[in-house]
């Protein structure tokens, strides 16, 4: 039996929604229930989907923190603007899919959070290794960004403006 791997599966809006849900859940847990600003999705999801950054995540833990991670791996910010520009449509499609499916919901003041039909985290455990790692990276970013403070502080740490 041949097994085919879909090279574009990680750019699928439904998969992006899974990543955003993981990001939102961990962000909210780290920030004591406060949901992330929608603009952070356009920073977190492209980084989470970047396999070339996997080593920097493997060598850290949730307790490491955003600033410590960026200090240890300053190359994360190299060509970040190009990475973010190239992924705008992917993130927008994931947000739109999440909102339409009611897996995501808009909160007050431009925030995004799990919606009334958000799936459980169990399906992530059944994913192949590469997609599973991408979701885990999104969750780690959610924890780090949730502890980092405001969206402005997070963008400042990366050296970009929303």
C-alpha positions as CSV (number, residue, x, y, z in Angstrom):
1,X,0.0,0.0,0.0
2,X,1.3,3.5,-0.9
3,X,0.8,6.3,1.5
4,X,0.6,9.8,-0.1
5,X,1.5,12.9,1.9
6,X,-0.3,16.1,0.9
7,X,2.4,18.7,0.8
8,X,-0.2,21.5,1.0
9,X,-2.2,20.0,3.9
10,X,-0.7,22.5,6.4
11,X,-2.0,25.4,4.3
12,X,-5.5,24.0,4.5
13,X,-7.8,26.4,6.2
14,X,-9.2,23.7,8.5
15,X,-5.7,22.8,9.6
16,X,-4.9,26.4,10.2
17,X,-8.0,26.6,12.4
18,X,-6.7,23.7,14.5
19,X,-3.5,25.6,14.9
20,X,-5.3,28.8,15.9
21,X,-7.5,27.0,18.3
22,X,-4.4,25.5,20.0
23,X,-2.8,29.0,20.1
24,X,-6.0,30.6,21.6
25,X,-6.5,27.9,24.2
26,X,-2.9,28.1,25.5
27,X,-2.8,31.9,25.3
28,X,-6.0,32.1,27.3
29,X,-4.6,29.6,29.9
30,X,-1.4,31.7,30.2
31,X,-3.2,35.0,30.4
32,X,-5.8,33.9,32.9
33,X,-8.7,33.8,30.5
34,X,-7.9,36.8,28.4
35,X,-8.2,35.9,24.6
36,X,-5.5,37.0,22.2
37,X,-5.8,39.9,19.8
38,X,-6.7,38.8,16.3
39,X,-3.5,40.5,15.0
40,X,-1.4,37.9,16.9
41,X,-2.8,35.1,14.7
42,X,-1.0,36.7,11.8
43,X,2.3,36.4,13.7
44,X,1.8,33.1,15.5
45,X,0.4,30.8,12.8
46,X,3.1,31.6,10.2
47,X,5.8,30.9,12.8
48,X,4.1,27.7,13.9
49,X,3.8,26.4,10.4
50,X,7.5,27.0,9.7
51,X,9.2,23.6,9.9
52,X,12.6,25.3,9.7
53,X,12.1,26.7,13.2
54,X,11.4,23.3,14.7
55,X,14.9,23.0,16.4
56,X,14.4,26.2,18.3
57,X,11.1,24.8,19.7
58,X,12.6,21.4,20.5
59,X,15.4,23.0,22.6
60,X,12.9,25.0,24.7
61,X,10.0,24.4,27.0
62,X,6.8,26.3,27.8
63,X,8.6,27.9,30.7
64,X,11.3,29.3,28.5
65,X,9.3,32.4,27.6
66,X,9.0,34.5,24.4
67,X,11.9,36.9,25.1
68,X,14.3,34.1,26.2
69,X,13.4,32.2,23.0
70,X,14.0,35.2,20.8
71,X,17.3,35.9,22.6
72,X,18.5,32.3,22.1
73,X,17.3,32.2,18.5
74,X,17.6,35.7,16.9
75,X,17.4,34.1,13.5
76,X,13.7,33.7,14.0
77,X,13.3,37.4,13.2
78,X,15.4,37.1,10.0
79,X,13.2,37.6,7.0
80,X,10.2,37.5,9.3
81,X,8.4,40.3,7.4
82,X,8.6,38.2,4.2
83,X,7.3,35.1,6.0
84,X,4.4,37.1,7.4
85,X,3.6,38.7,4.1
86,X,3.6,35.3,2.3
87,X,1.2,33.8,4.8
88,X,-1.4,36.5,5.1
89,X,-3.9,34.6,2.8
90,X,-3.3,31.3,4.7
91,X,-4.0,32.9,8.0
92,X,-7.0,34.8,6.7
93,X,-8.5,31.7,5.2
94,X,-7.9,29.8,8.5
95,X,-9.6,32.6,10.5
96,X,-12.5,32.8,8.0
97,X,-13.0,29.0,8.1
98,X,-12.9,29.0,11.9
99,X,-15.5,31.8,12.1
100,X,-17.8,30.2,9.5
101,X,-17.6,26.8,11.2
102,X,-18.0,28.5,14.6
103,X,-14.9,26.8,15.8
104,X,-13.6,30.3,16.4
105,X,-15.4,33.4,17.5
106,X,-14.6,37.1,17.7
107,X,-14.5,38.5,21.2
108,X,-14.6,42.0,22.5
109,X,-11.9,44.5,21.5
110,X,-10.7,42.6,18.4
111,X,-9.9,39.3,20.1
112,X,-10.3,35.8,18.8
113,X,-11.3,32.8,20.9
114,X,-12.6,29.3,20.7
115,X,-16.1,29.3,19.5
116,X,-19.2,27.3,20.4
117,X,-18.4,24.5,18.0
118,X,-14.6,24.3,18.7
119,X,-13.5,20.7,18.4
120,X,-11.7,19.0,21.3
121,X,-7.9,18.7,21.3
122,X,-8.1,15.0,20.8
123,X,-8.0,15.0,16.9
124,X,-4.6,16.7,17.1
125,X,-3.2,13.5,18.7
126,X,-4.2,11.5,15.6
127,X,-2.3,13.7,13.2
128,X,0.9,12.7,11.4
129,X,4.1,13.9,13.1
130,X,4.8,17.1,11.0
131,X,1.3,18.5,11.4
132,X,1.2,17.5,15.0
133,X,4.5,19.4,15.6
134,X,3.0,22.5,13.9
135,X,0.0,22.5,16.3
136,X,2.4,22.0,19.2
137,X,4.4,25.0,18.1
138,X,1.3,27.1,17.9
139,X,0.4,26.0,21.4
140,X,3.8,26.9,22.7
141,X,3.6,30.3,21.1
142,X,0.2,30.8,22.7
143,X,1.7,30.1,26.1
144,X,4.7,32.4,25.5
145,X,2.6,35.2,24.0
146,X,-0.1,34.9,26.7
147,X,2.6,35.5,29.4
148,X,4.3,38.3,27.4
149,X,1.7,40.9,28.0
150,X,-0.1,43.0,25.4
151,X,-0.2,42.4,21.7
152,X,2.0,45.5,21.3
153,X,4.6,44.0,23.5
154,X,4.6,40.8,21.5
155,X,5.0,42.6,18.2
156,X,7.7,44.8,19.7
157,X,9.6,41.7,20.8
158,X,9.6,40.4,17.2
159,X,10.5,43.9,15.9
160,X,7.4,44.2,13.7
161,X,4.4,46.4,13.7
162,X,0.8,45.0,13.4
